[in-house]
Amino acid sequence: MKDNKIVQIITLSTVLLYAGLILGWHLMPSRTDFSIQAPGADNRPEGLTRSTNDVKIGEFFMRYEVAASSLTGKWTRFRGSSNTNIIKTPEAINVAPGDYPEIWSVETGEGHASPVIYNGKVYFLDYDEKLSSDALRCFALDTGKELWRRWYRVPIKRNHGFSRSIPVITDEYIITIGPEGHVMCCDPENGDMRWSLDMQKEYETEVPFWYTGQCPLVDNDVLILAPAGKKALMTGLNCHTGETLWTTPNTPALKMSHSSIMPMTLNGVKNYVYVGIGGICGVSAEVNKEGKLLWHTNSWQPSVVAPSPVQVADNRFFMTAGYGSGGVMIEVNKSGGTWNTVVLDKYKPNAGLSSEQQSPIFYDDMLISVMPKDGGRLRGKLVCYSPDDLHTPLWTSAADEKFGLGPYLIINNFLFAFKDDGELYVYQFEGKSMKLLKKQSIMDGRDAWGPMAYADGMLIVRDAHTVKCLKII
């Protein structure tokens, strides 16, 4: 009997030892991946290598399935390929009574990072708390099956979720920005690593309190980032290699916000407009003049900025932010080689059009938004305003149609608004107003803040823990 107990103890100890070794092998950071990441630790050109103690961006990879697709639809970046959150599609959108069928559903770590869609595949960032890892995940659009993921260890604490940003994708690469400002470039088909960049180390960037919300912008194969650190306000990198092409010194001393860079042609000159903590700037996007700081203003300085700027005229854009900031209309003028800015209107959120989190949409000479919680009698409502009068709404949703911090987008002549508790509303535009056509409870949602994406008749929505795909044609 005694011998049997000894044998059982030895057997159990051996099993536990091997289990521990296997688990440790999976969790332990690899020390051999540098051999396939030459010439630098991040696949960037010589002279741009990283310390061996840094986060090894894109270090791990797992393929689950291989799936071919005949689908060709695309939602390539934050606010779609047009940067407007408006898409025109040949498919007839189904607005008849009845629920949209759910095609698939995927559980995620807590976050608000939304997808891009490309040729039958869906990609989004996710954070795995158990592995303390930031991951780019790839799924089949028609089935929801995970095809592959690439991830890396970066321990961070939950702060209203983790991942927040949306990738940018082309035929040749997909680029992401993780919660701590880690930039990763991969092959969109097979997930192979191309190169990576740590904005905190490269530019001495101070990541915002709720982590990185900035979404990457690509312009003619140049990745445009706003590190807003001590070493750079804005920078352009070769999308294929990660090589720095130009850098804008941070003379305005802006800090990184949750807002994203928006390309605008102002006074006939192509600008990259960025709203940081401490002010707003325009950087030249003109050929052979890229990266030159054209103008900046500190006449509007919210402490927290999530929405991105929206152009409404040849030399004007609207900007809004939460936490009591309200809205501002800015005019940018150019005389010879001199630029200047004029604040045409500025007000608190209870006095006019504003938003806390989502970027407004400019459509048919209307600015469309969901009012913030400090928006007075209009709080939480979907609203339409003329850019010429930011104080009197043209239209508002009904008293029981309030959306919190939820997203909205326009497909053809229909506006889809996702209430932050998981209920979807569909409106049709009728002149300068909208008519509610249908609504549907999609999920028992919590913090459904991530922007929606559309391609091939599929609408993708998410809350803090779930991504769902609906067929809307």
C-alpha positions in Angstrom: 0.0 0.0 0.0 2.8 2.3 1.0 4.7 1.6 -2.2 1.5 2.2 -4.3 1.2 5.7 -2.7 4.8 6.5 -3.5 4.3 5.5 -7.1 1.1 7.6 -7.3 3.0 10.6 -5.9 5.9 10.2 -8.3 3.5 9.8 -11.2 1.5 12.9 -10.3 4.7 14.9 -9.7 6.0 13.9 -13.1 2.8 14.9 -14.9 2.7 18.3 -13.1 6.4 18.9 -14.0 5.8 18.2 -17.7 2.7 20.2 -17.7 4.6 23.1 -16.2 7.4 22.8 -18.7 5.0 22.8 -21.7 3.0 25.8 -20.3 6.3 27.6 -19.7 7.5 26.9 -23.1 4.4 28.5 -24.7 4.4 31.5 -22.4 8.2 32.2 -22.3 9.3 34.9 -24.7 11.2 33.5 -27.6 15.0 34.2 -27.8 15.5 32.9 -31.2 13.2 35.0 -33.4 15.9 37.6 -34.1 17.4 35.2 -36.6 14.4 35.7 -38.9 14.1 39.4 -38.2 17.4 40.6 -39.6 18.7 43.2 -40.3 17.2 44.7 -37.1 15.1 43.3 -34.3 12.1 44.7 -36.0 12.8 44.1 -39.7 13.6 47.7 -40.4 16.7 48.9 -42.2 20.2 49.0 -40.5 20.6 51.8 -38.0 17.0 51.4 -36.7 17.4 48.4 -34.4 16.0 48.0 -31.0 17.3 46.9 -27.6 16.9 43.2 -26.8 14.9 44.2 -23.7 12.1 45.8 -25.7 8.7 44.4 -26.5 9.2 42.0 -29.4 6.4 43.3 -31.6 4.8 40.5 -33.7 6.9 37.8 -32.0 4.3 35.0 -32.1 2.2 33.6 -34.8 -0.5 30.9 -35.2 -2.3 29.7 -38.3 -5.6 27.9 -37.8 -7.2 27.5 -41.2 -6.7 28.4 -44.8 -9.7 29.8 -46.7 -10.1 31.2 -50.2 -12.8 33.7 -51.0 -14.4 35.2 -54.1 -15.5 38.2 -52.2 -14.0 41.5 -53.2 -15.5 44.1 -50.9 -13.3 46.5 -48.9 -13.4 48.6 -45.7 -9.8 49.6 -45.6 -9.3 51.9 -42.6 -10.9 54.1 -40.0 -14.0 55.8 -41.5 -13.6 53.8 -44.7 -11.5 54.4 -47.8 -13.0 57.9 -48.3 -12.3 58.9 -44.7 -15.9 60.0 -44.4 -17.8 57.0 -42.8 -20.0 57.1 -46.0 -20.1 54.3 -48.5 -21.9 54.0 -51.8 -22.6 50.4 -52.8 -24.4 48.7 -55.7 -26.0 46.2 -53.3 -29.6 46.9 -52.4 -29.7 47.4 -48.6 -32.5 45.5 -46.9 -34.7 48.0 -44.9 -37.8 45.9 -44.9 -39.4 45.0 -41.5 -37.8 42.0 -39.8 -34.4 41.3 -38.2 -31.1 41.1 -40.0 -29.7 37.5 -39.8 -26.6 37.0 -37.7 -23.9 35.3 -39.8 -21.3 34.8 -37.0 -20.2 36.0 -33.6 -16.7 36.1 -32.0 -15.9 36.6 -28.3 -12.9 39.0 -27.7 -10.9 40.5 -24.9 -12.3 43.7 -23.5 -11.8 46.5 -26.1 -13.2 48.7 -28.8 -10.9 48.0 -31.7 -13.0 47.7 -34.9 -12.2 45.8 -38.1 -11.1 46.4 -41.6 -12.5 44.1 -44.3 -10.5 43.1 -47.4 -11.3 40.5 -50.1 -13.4 38.2 -47.9 -11.3 38.6 -44.7 -11.8 40.5 -41.5 -9.0 41.8 -39.4 -9.0 43.5 -36.0 -6.8 44.0 -32.9 -7.6 42.1 -29.7 -6.0 41.9 -26.3 -5.6 38.6 -24.4 -5.4 39.3 -20.7 -4.4 35.8 -19.8 -1.3 36.1 -22.1 -0.9 39.8 -21.6 -0.7 40.0 -25.4 -1.8 42.4 -28.1 -2.9 40.4 -31.2 -3.9 41.0 -34.8 -6.5 38.5 -35.7 -7.7 37.4 -39.2 -11.1 35.8 -39.9 -13.1 34.6 -42.9 -15.9 37.2 -43.6 -18.4 34.6 -44.7 -18.0 32.1 -41.8 -16.3 33.9 -39.0 -13.7 31.2 -38.7 -10.3 32.5 -37.4 -7.6 32.0 -40.0 -4.5 33.3 -38.2 -3.3 35.6 -35.5 0.0 37.4 -34.8 0.7 38.6 -31.3 3.2 39.9 -28.8 3.6 40.2 -25.1 2.9 43.7 -23.7 1.6 43.7 -20.1 -0.9 46.5 -19.4 -3.8 47.0 -17.1 -7.4 47.2 -18.1 -8.7 50.8 -18.5 -12.2 50.8 -20.0 -10.8 48.0 -22.3 -7.5 47.6 -24.1 -7.2 47.8 -27.9 -9.0 50.8 -29.5 -7.5 51.5 -33.0 -8.5 50.3 -36.5 -5.8 48.9 -38.9 -5.2 50.1 -42.4 -4.9 47.5 -45.2 -3.9 47.2 -48.9 -3.1 44.2 -51.1 0.5 44.2 -49.8 0.3 45.1 -46.1 -1.8 45.6 -43.0 -0.6 48.1 -40.4 -1.8 48.3 -36.8 -1.2 50.5 -33.8 -1.5 48.7 -30.4 -2.6 50.1 -27.1 1.0 51.2 -26.1 1.8 52.7 -29.5 3.4 49.7 -31.0 3.2 49.8 -34.8 3.1 46.4 -36.6 3.2 45.8 -40.4 2.3 42.3 -41.7 1.4 40.5 -44.9 -2.4 40.5 -45.0 -2.6 37.1 -46.7 -0.3 35.0 -44.6 0.4 37.1 -41.6 4.2 37.3 -42.1 5.9 40.1 -40.2 7.3 42.9 -42.3 8.5 45.5 -39.8 7.6 47.1 -36.5 8.1 50.4 -34.6 7.7 51.4 -30.9 6.6 55.1 -30.9 7.4 55.6 -27.2 11.0 54.6 -27.8 11.4 56.1 -31.2 9.8 59.5 -30.6 9.5 59.7 -26.8 5.7 59.6 -27.2 3.5 59.9 -24.2 0.6 57.4 -24.7 -2.8 58.8 -23.7 -4.5 57.8 -20.5 -6.9 55.4 -22.2 -4.2 54.0 -24.5 -3.6 54.6 -28.2 -6.8 55.5 -30.1 -5.1 56.9 -33.1 -5.7 54.9 -36.3 -3.0 54.7 -38.9 -3.3 56.6 -42.2 -1.7 55.5 -45.5 -1.3 57.9 -48.4 0.4 56.6 -51.6 2.2 53.8 -49.7 3.4 56.2 -47.0 2.3 55.6 -43.4 1.4 58.8 -41.7 1.7 58.8 -37.9 1.3 61.5 -35.2 3.6 60.4 -32.4 3.3 63.9 -30.9 6.4 63.1 -28.8 9.5 65.1 -28.0 11.3 63.9 -31.2 8.4 64.2 -33.7 5.0 65.8 -34.1 4.3 63.8 -37.3 6.2 61.4 -39.5 5.9 59.6 -42.8 7.3 56.0 -43.2 7.7 53.7 -46.2 4.9 51.2 -45.8 7.0 48.4 -47.3 10.1 48.8 -45.2 9.3 51.1 -42.2 12.0 53.5 -43.4 11.5 57.1 -42.2 10.8 59.4 -45.2 10.1 62.6 -43.4 9.6 64.0 -39.9 7.9 67.1 -38.6 9.5 68.6 -35.5 7.1 69.1 -32.6 7.6 72.8 -32.3 4.0 73.3 -31.1 4.7 70.8 -28.2 1.5 68.9 -28.8 0.9 65.5 -27.0 -0.8 62.5 -28.5 -4.6 62.4 -28.3 -7.1 59.7 -29.1 -7.9 61.5 -32.4 -6.6 60.4 -35.8 -4.9 62.4 -38.6 -7.3 63.4 -41.4 -6.2 64.4 -44.9 -7.8 67.6 -46.1 -7.2 69.9 -49.1 -7.3 73.4 -47.6 -7.0 76.5 -49.9 -6.0 74.1 -52.6 -3.1 72.6 -50.6 -3.1 69.1 -49.3 -2.8 69.0 -45.5 -2.6 66.3 -42.8 -4.7 67.8 -40.0 -4.2 66.6 -36.5 -5.8 67.6 -33.2 -3.5 66.8 -30.3 -3.5 67.7 -26.7 -2.5 71.3 -26.7 -3.8 72.4 -30.1 -4.4 71.7 -33.7 -2.0 71.6 -36.6 -1.8 71.2 -40.4 1.3 69.5 -42.0 2.0 69.6 -45.7 1.1 66.6 -47.7 2.3 68.2 -51.0 4.9 66.3 -53.1 8.4 67.3 -52.2 7.1 69.4 -49.3 5.8 66.6 -47.1 6.2 67.1 -43.4 6.5 70.9 -43.3 4.4 72.4 -40.5 2.1 74.8 -42.3 0.0 76.1 -39.4 -1.0 75.4 -35.8 -3.4 76.9 -33.3 -3.8 76.6 -29.5 -7.0 78.5 -29.4 -8.9 75.3 -28.6 -7.3 72.9 -26.1 -9.5 70.1 -24.7 -7.9 67.9 -22.1 -9.2 64.8 -23.8 -9.8 64.4 -27.6 -11.3 61.3 -29.2 -13.2 62.5 -32.4 -11.3 63.4 -35.5 -11.7 66.7 -37.5 -14.3 66.9 -40.3 -13.8 69.2 -43.3 -17.0 71.1 -44.3 -15.7 73.6 -46.8 -12.6 74.5 -48.9 -11.0 76.2 -45.9 -13.1 75.1 -42.9 -13.3 72.1 -40.6 -15.4 71.3 -37.6 -14.0 69.8 -34.4 -15.6 68.5 -31.2 -14.6 66.7 -28.0 -16.1 65.6 -24.8 -15.8 66.4 -21.1 -17.2 69.9 -21.4 -15.2 70.9 -24.5 -18.1 71.4 -26.9 -17.4 72.3 -30.5 -15.4 74.6 -32.7 -15.4 75.7 -36.3 -12.0 76.7 -37.6 -11.2 78.6 -40.8 -7.7 78.2 -42.3 -6.5 80.9 -44.7 -3.4 81.2 -46.9 -2.0 84.4 -48.3 1.2 83.9 -50.2 3.3 81.7 -48.1 1.6 82.6 -44.8 -1.1 80.6 -43.2 -3.4 81.7 -40.4 -6.4 80.3 -38.5 -9.6 81.9 -37.4 -12.0 80.5 -34.8 -15.4 81.2 -36.4 -17.5 79.6 -33.6 -16.7 78.0 -30.2 -19.2 76.9 -27.6 -20.0 74.5 -24.8 -21.7 71.1 -25.5 -25.1 72.3 -24.2 -25.1 75.2 -26.7 -24.6 73.4 -30.0 -23.4 70.4 -32.0 -20.9 68.3 -30.2 -19.8 64.7 -29.6 -17.7 62.9 -26.9 -16.3 60.0 -28.8 -17.5 59.4 -32.3 -16.4 61.6 -35.2 -19.4 63.4 -36.8 -20.3 62.7 -40.5 -20.6 65.5 -43.1 -23.4 64.5 -45.5 -25.6 66.5 -47.9 -24.4 69.7 -46.3 -25.3 68.4 -42.8 -23.2 67.6 -39.8 -24.5 64.4 -38.1 -23.6 63.4 -34.6 -24.7 61.9 -31.3 -24.8 64.5 -28.6 -22.7 63.9 -25.4 -24.0 63.3 -21.9 -23.4 67.0 -21.1 -25.4 68.1 -24.3 -28.3 69.5 -22.3 -31.8 68.6 -23.5 -30.3 66.8 -26.6 -28.0 64.5 -24.6 -27.6 61.1 -26.3 -29.8 62.0 -29.3 -28.8 61.6 -32.9 -28.8 65.1 -34.5 -28.3 67.0 -37.8 -27.0 70.5 -38.0 -26.1 72.9 -40.8 -22.4 73.8 -40.7 -23.6 77.4 -41.0 -25.6 77.2 -37.8 -24.1 75.0 -35.1 -26.6 76.0 -32.5 -30.0 75.1 -33.9 -30.6 71.5 -35.0 -32.2 70.7 -38.3 -33.5 67.4 -36.9 -33.2 65.3 -33.8 -34.1 61.7 -33.0 -37.1 61.0 -30.8 -37.0 61.2 -27.0 -36.5 57.4 -26.7 -33.9 57.2 -29.4 -30.6 57.9 -27.5 -27.3 56.3 -28.4 -24.8 57.1 -25.7 -21.3 56.7 -27.1 -22.4 54.4 -29.9 -21.2 54.6 -33.6 -23.0 55.4 -36.8 -22.2 55.3 -40.6 -24.0 55.9 -43.9 -24.6 53.3 -46.5 -26.2 54.7 -49.7 -29.1 56.8 -48.3 -29.4 55.0 -45.0 -27.9 55.8 -41.7 -27.1 52.9 -39.3 -26.7 53.9 -35.7 -25.6 51.4 -33.0 -26.8 52.2 -29.5 -24.1 51.5 -27.0 -26.3 48.8 -25.3 -26.3 46.8 -28.5 -29.4 47.9 -30.4 -29.2 48.8 -34.1 -31.3 51.6 -35.6 -31.8 52.2 -39.4 -32.9 55.6 -40.7 -33.6 56.9 -44.2 -32.7 60.5 -45.1 -35.6 62.6 -46.2 -34.3 66.0 -47.1 -32.7 67.6 -44.0 -34.3 65.0 -41.6 -34.4 61.3 -41.1 -37.1 58.7 -40.8 -36.7 55.6 -38.5 -37.3 52.5 -40.6 -36.4 49.7 -38.2 -34.5 48.7 -35.1 -33.1 45.4 -33.8 -31.5 44.2 -30.6 -28.3 42.7 -31.7 -26.7 41.8 -28.4 -27.1 42.4 -24.7 -24.4 44.9 -25.2 -22.0 46.8 -22.9 -19.9 49.8 -24.1 -20.7 49.2 -27.8 -18.3 52.0 -28.8 -16.3 50.6 -31.7 -17.0 52.0 -35.2 -18.9 49.7 -37.6 -17.6 48.3 -40.9 -19.3 47.3 -44.1 -18.5 45.2 -47.2 -20.1 42.6 -49.4 -23.5 43.0 -47.8 -22.1 42.4 -44.3 -22.3 44.9 -41.4 -19.9 44.2 -38.5 -20.7 45.6 -35.1 -19.1 45.1 -31.7 -19.4 45.8 -28.0 -16.7 45.5 -25.4 -16.5 41.7 -25.6 -18.2 40.5 -28.8 -17.9 41.1 -32.5 -20.9 40.2 -34.7 -21.5 40.0 -38.4 -25.0 40.7 -39.9 -26.2 40.3 -43.4 -28.0 43.5 -44.4 -28.8 42.9 -48.1 
